[in-house]
Every structure is written in C-alpha cells, then in structure tokens.
C-alpha cells in the first residue's frame, strides 16, 4: 500500500473512531435528557393545570416565559416535600389518600402508582430482587429478567404449582417490558447482581459481567510515533 493509500486508511480509521466516540458520549446524555424532558413535560402540565389560571389572573396572559416551568416545578415539588414532613402535612396527605381510596378505579391506579414509586425511590424496598434467565421466545433461547416477588397472594392461588413474578425488560429501554409468572423450576439463576443485569440491558448486551468488556477507567496507551493525517491526529494522543 502506497503513502496515499495509507493516509486514506488512516483518515477512515480516524473518522470511524471519532464517530464511535461521539456515540459513546451522546447516547447516554441524550437518553438522560430525554427522560428528564418527559418528566419535565408531565410536571409542567401539572403546574399549568393547578396554578396557571391563578397566575394568568394576577400577571396577565403573557406570564409564561422560558424556564419558568422548571422553576415552578422545583418550587412546587419542594414545597410539597417540606409540608408533608410535618404532622399537619402528613395528616393532610392521609386525608387526601383517603379520598382517592374511596373513588372506584382511581383507588386502584393510585395504589399501584404508590407501590411502584416506593419500589423505585426507597432503598429498603428493592424493586428487583434477583436476576434470572428463562427460555423465551423458544426452546434453547434465553431471556433475562428480574424477580419482583415470590408472594403472589390470590394470583398464585389461581395457578397450580410454585411460581415467581418476573419482569423482563426490553433493551436498551428497561422502562418497557413484560410481567410474567414463571414456574420456579424453569428459571436459571446466573451469578450476576441486579446492577450488572441492568447494565447488560442498557448496553444491549455489550457490557457482559465477567467478559472483560465492562465500565473501567480507560488505559492510556503508548502514543503512536508515525504521523497521522490532520485533523485526526488528536484522536490518538
């Protein structure tokens, strides 16, 4: 290969490296901001519904400016947290919960949302207990899931045998998935933690525990001595 061919190969290799590094930087940030954006839109709609008419009556129809939604959301959530720390706030919270529990359909939805929220944000209530593998979608093919419980109550009484409840998330978005009841004898318990299982899902199978392809500090390599074509020289410093 001549000098021009070597330069072209180096250029293409540098372009590929730049693209891959860009993806590794952008994708986690984009996923994080997308989730925050969804939460932000939810709270902005809540703020507009609760205090939007009041502010419109006081400040006029043009009170909304960019960024005020974030500020009002933070203020509202923080105020609710501060109020419910005291005795009066907790009593008001229980009263409000009592009202919701008397409304058909709403009470079921609220109870489910409360349990999910507690499982996600309370350290003493782990959402996932263990990682399991089970055969799906056909024999010989395995899917990764997380045990969410083994006490099924009346749900377990409706089926014969011992079952466990398993959540099988989709990759790379673990927020969607399937809830399954699987016989205890049909699951395999791999020696990986819940955190490692989530990393496996989020990475689409790239970060596999024990394979060496894990999140480690980058090893600084020896700098190449032969010249790289500009502007990709900086990629190999």
SULDA-V638781 format. One line per field, one symbol per residue. phi: phi as a letter, one per 20 degrees, with the letter a starting at -180 (. if undefined). Layout:
phi=???
This chain:
phi=.fffffffffffffffffffffffefgffffffffffffffffffffffedgfffffednfdffcgnffffffffffffffffffefffffffffffffffeegmffffffffffffffeddfecffddbeccbfaebfndddebcfdrcdelffffeceoeccecddfededffdrcecdcggfddddfecefffffffffemnfedgnenecfcffefefffeefdffdefffde
